[in-house]
Every structure is written in structure tokens, then in C-alpha cells.
Amino acid sequence: MNDFSLLKKIIDEHNSFLLSTHVNPDADALGSELAFYLLLKKLGKKVKVVNHSSTPYNLEFLDEEKVIEKFDETVHGKIFDDAEVFILLDLNQANRIVKMESGFREFKGIKVCIDHHQDPENIFDNYFGSTDYSATSEIIYEFIEQTKIIEVDYAIALQLYAGIMTDTGSFRFDRTNPRIHRIMAELLETGVNPTKVYDKIYDQFKFARVKLLGEALSTIELDSTKQIAVMSIKREVMTRTGATEADIDGFVNYCLTIQNVRIGILFYELKDGLKISFRSKEEIPVNKLAVEFGGGGHTNASGTRLFNTKIEEYKEKVITAAQRYL
């Protein structure tokens, strides 16, 4: 059970806050972050939201007021000194904020984590959440519900709805339960339009993403067990289609749409290395598979980043390791 009264106490007793979330943020990362920003502003607090990555174009509607700043050392050198409380949302490993990591580790104020992933790093003064939650946005909702710290208005409800909707896979993942639907009903009561939210997130992609998806689907292969599907995306394909890294979000899930496939793997070449995304069905712990290659995440959704390497160097190693989890 989370002691949300402690989080409320931290808010009540401090005036300046810095919020951030993980590299390449998704809707739950941004939704929980922006909802907490709006909560703090309602209470008259001084708040800055600074992320390592730019906001993906299909999620820019969440930040209508353009409050999120992209971290720049020359511009944001003093932000770590100006805040009393530094809150990380939707991540629990400091390296996930990349260039802001050293600033967080050296931060002299209160370090807070609000998250629903596994194996949190032992660096936070206060941790709120657990893997029982479907999304970090659900944690924010429960905090507000339990403490009555503010009333949830449309602006906050929009953020929380987007975060929970996407992190539950549009309500099809395991942690979709009766309570989730009751929460969503409460959020819809504020005027959130589910059709419009879904359309903005999933049905307004740029043409480059659709072209990239076509090429990515053509690379899917099955391993010798026929239970592992692998997708590969090379840098030259990104250049040719004009797509961005944000456009790849969700591609790995197509691997799991193949009959009898239980593990999906996406290899994506970065400028300086390789990103690998893992997805699984049932109780196959791909987070443990990700740990073998320096990553982590959820039981059924994990990933890792490797530097100064190519797909060919790791593809067979990863597939062989994945077969042990079948």
C-alpha cells in the first residue's frame, strides 16, 4: 500500500518542483508527467518539466500549452539547483533520463519516483507505485482520489485517460480490470472524448511511418521453433522513408499477431548502436531476457540499448537466449 499522505506532505511542504520522464516518452510518460504538472500548478507551485527527448508529434496535443522543455545543458544548467523536489515519472532507473542522469544523481533536494515498472534503482528518497498498476497515470489518479488534493478537471483527465488507455493496450492487456474501467468512466465524465484521443494517438501518423511499417513488416522472420518472430529495421530504411525513431513505437507488437508466436523481438539500428524491444504472451518474462543484454522493463514488454554495434552482431545471440524462455 502506498503512503500517498507522504507524497501530499512533500507537496505541501515544498514550493519548487522539477519533473522528468524517460527517453522517447510514450503517452503514459507524458500523461502522468503533465497531469502532475497541472496538479502542482493548481496548488500554486513553481514547476518545470524538462525531458531528454522531444515529444513525439502524435502526442503533442497533450502538451497544448507547450510546457515541456527539451534538455539543453547550456540552457538548463541551473535547473537542478533551483528545485527543491525532483520527480521522475514512469521510470525507475536514472539512466533512462540520459543526459539528465548526472544532474539527478547529484541533486541535493528530495528525489521522488512515481512508477509502475519492476526493479526500481535504490537511489530515490521516496518511491510511490508498484507493478500492480496498469500505468503510472493510474498511480496519479489514485493519489488524487485518496488524498483529495485537488479536483480532477478535463485537462488532467485528458492526460490520465491517454496514459491509461495506451499502457493497457487499449484495454486488452492483463492489468485491465473492473477498476480500470471505473476510473476511465470517471475521466470520461469530465468531457474527455475517447474517439478523438484514440484518433490523435493512433490514426494521425505521417506518411513516412506508414511506409516504414510496410518495410518493417516485410522483414519479419520466424525462428526454428516458430514461436519467436523477429523484425529488423536498418538505418538506411529510416533515411529512405524519412521516418523518425518515434515512428517505430508499437511496431514490435505486430510480431505477436502471428499464430503460435509467443515472443516478438524488434531490432532497430541507431546512429550509435542498437535498440532491441521485446514483447511476449502469457507469463514469459522477457524482462529477464532484456536484463541478459543490459536492459529491463515489464514481464511482457521490455527492451535494451546497445552501443557501437549492429544487428548482425546480436541477432542470433538474442534469438538463442529467447528460446530458453519458451
N, C-alpha and C positions, 0 to 999 in steps of 0.2 A: 504494500500500500504506500503510495507516495504521500509525503507530508507536504501537501500544497500550501499549508499555512506558512511553512518556512519560505517558500517562493514568494508568497504575498508579503511576508515580513521583509525580505530582501528588497522588494519593490518599494514598499512603504518607507524604508529607511535610507534609500539612496535616490539620487536625482539624475545621474548621467549614466547612460547605457550605450554599449556598442553591441550590435547584433551581426552575426555572420552565419553562413551555411556552406555546404560542401561545394567543391569544384563541379562545374557543369550541373547546376541545380535543376531539379525537376519541380513539378508543381507542388509537391508536399514540402520540399525545402523552402521554396519561395512563399507558399501559402502560410506555413507556420511562422516563418520569419516576418512576413508583412502583417499577419494577424497580431503578432506580439508587438510589433512596432505601433500599430493602431491602438492597441490596448494601452501601451505606455503613454502615447500622446494624449489619449483621453484623460489620463491621470496627471497631465501637465509635466511629464518628464522630458528631459533632454535626451534624444535618441538619434544615433547614427546607424545606418545599415550599410555595411561595406562587404562586398563579396569578391572573391578572387576572379570569378568568371563573369562574363556578360550574361544578361538574362536572355534565354532562348527567345527568338522572335515570336513563337506561337504562345508564349507565356507573358509577353509584355503587357497584355491587357490587365494582368493582376497588379502591376505597378503603375497604375494610371497617373499617380502623382509624381512618378519618376524619383522616388526617394532612395532607391538603391544606387549606390556608387560602386564603380569598379575600382578595385585596389590599385593604387599607384604610389610607390614608395616616396616619390618626390612631393606628392600632394598630401598623402596620409601619414606622414612620418610622426605626427604628434597625436594621432587618434588614440593610441594606446595609453597615453599619459592623461588624456582629457576625460576618460571614462572611469567610473567607479566600479562598474559591473560589466563583464564581457560574457555574453551569452552565445553559445553555439547551438544551433538548432538543426536537427535531422542528420547529425553525425556524432560520433563519439571517439574519433581519433584525430588528434590535432593536425596530422599531416594532410588531412582532407581539405584544409584551407590553404594549402600550398604556400604561397609567398607570405601569407599572414601568420604562418605557423610560429616563427620565432617570436613575433610580437605577442602571440597568445601565451607561449611558454614563459616569457619574461614579464608578463602582465602582473602588476603589483596589487591590483584590486581583486574582486571576487570573481572566480571563474565558475560559470554555470553551464551545465549541459542539459538540454531537453531533447530526448531522442528515443527511438524505438528499435534500434539495432542491437546486435549481440556484442558481447565482449568489450565494454567501454574501457578506454585507457584510464589508468589511475593518475589523472592529472587535474581533475575537477574538484573544486571545493564543495560543490553541490550538484547532484545528479537527480533529474526528475524524468521518469518514464520507465519503460520495460518493453520486452519483446511481446508482451501480451497485447499491446496496442497495434492497431492496423496501420497507423500513420502518426507522425509527430503532430499533425493537425488535430488528431483526436485527443492527444495529451493536452493541447492548448484548450480545446473545448472543455475537457473535464476539469482543468484548473479553474476556468471561468465559472463553470457550473457549481463546483464545490465551494469556492471562496466568495462567489457573488461580487467579485472585484469590480466588474462593470456589467453593463447590459450588452448582449451581442446584437449589433445592428447589421444592416445589409452589407456594409463594407467589410466587416470582419467575417461575416457568414460566407461571403463570396470566397474569401481566401481559404477558409476551413473546408468548404464544400469541395473546392478544386483539389486541395491536398488529399482529402479522404477518398474522393472519387477515383483519383488516379492511382493512389497507392493500394487500393483494393482491386485494381484491375477492372474498374467499372463494376464493382461489387461481385466479382467472381472468384476472388482469392479466399484462402482458408479463413482468414480473420474477419470475413464478412459475417456478422451475426445479427440477431434481432436488435441489439443496442445500436449498432451502426446505422441501421435503417431509421431508428427512432431519432438519432442525432441528426441525420440528414433531413428528416421531416421538420425538425425544429429549425434547421438552417433555411429550408425552403420557405418556411413561414415568414421569413424576413423579406422575401421577394426575389431570392435567387432563382434564376431560370435555368434548369438543368440542361435543356436543349441548347441554349446559347453557350453555356460553359463548355459542353462537350464539343460543340461545333468549333469554338475558338481554339481549343486544345488539340483536337484530332482531325478536324476537317478543313483547316485553313493552311495546309502546308504549301511551301513553294514548289514550283515545278521541278526544281533541282532535286528535291528529296524524293519525289516520285520516280524520277529517272534513276537515282541511286538505288532505291528499293528494288527496281527491276533488275539491275545489275547484281545486287547483293543476293537476291533470291536465286539467281542463276548459278551461284557458287556453292549452294548447299550440297553437302555430301553426307552420306551415312557411313558410320564406321562398320567394322566387321560384325558387330552384334546387332546392327540395325536399330539400336536403341539410343544412339547418340547422333545428333545432327550438328553439323559444323558449317558455319557461314564465315566467309573471309572477305574483307574489304581492304583493298590496296590504296596507297596514297594517290597513285595515278588516276584511279577511278574517281576519287574525290575531286581532283583537279579538273578532270574531263567533264564531270557533271555540274561542277560549281557548287556542290553541297558543302555543308559545314559539319563539324562534329556533333552539334546539337541535333542535326537531321537524323542521326543514326539511332536516336533514342527509341526503344521499342522493337528494333529490328530482330533482336535475338529471340523474341517471343514467337516469331514465325517458325522457328525450328521445332517448337513444341506442338505445332499444329499438325505435324506429320504422324500418321498412325504408328503406334507402338514406340514412338520416341519418348524417352524419359529424361534425357539431358540435352539441353541446347547450349551450344558454345559459339560465341562470336569473336573472331579475331579482327582487330581494326588497327591498321598501321597509323601511328602518329608521326609527327615530324621528328621526334626524338626517341621513338621506341614503339611500344605496342600496348594496346588496351585489350583485355580479354574479359568478356561478360559471360557469366554462367547462369543458366536457368534450369530448374528441374521440376518434376512432378512428384507427388506423394511425399514421402519422408526422406528423399535422397538429399543429404546435406552438402550441397555444392559450396556452402560457406567454408567447409573443411577442405574441400578441393581448392578453393581460392587461397586459403591460408598456405597450402603447399607451394604456392607461387607468389607469396608475399602480399596477398590481398585479404579479403574478408567480406562480410555482409550478412544477409539473411540466409536461413536454411535453404530456401528455394530461389533466391536471387542474390548473386554475389558477383564480385569482379576483382580485377587487379590491373596494375600498370607496370610495365617492364620497360627499362630504358636501354637505348643503344642496341636494339635487336630487331629482328624481322620475324614475320610469321613462320617462315620455313624452319627457323631455329627452335621453335617451341611447339609447333602444331602436333607432331607425333607424340612428344613428351606429355602434352596436356591430355590428348585423347587416351593414351595408355593409362595415365593416372585416373582419368574419369571412369574408365571401365571398371576400376576397383570398387566404385560406389554403386554399381548397378545391383 
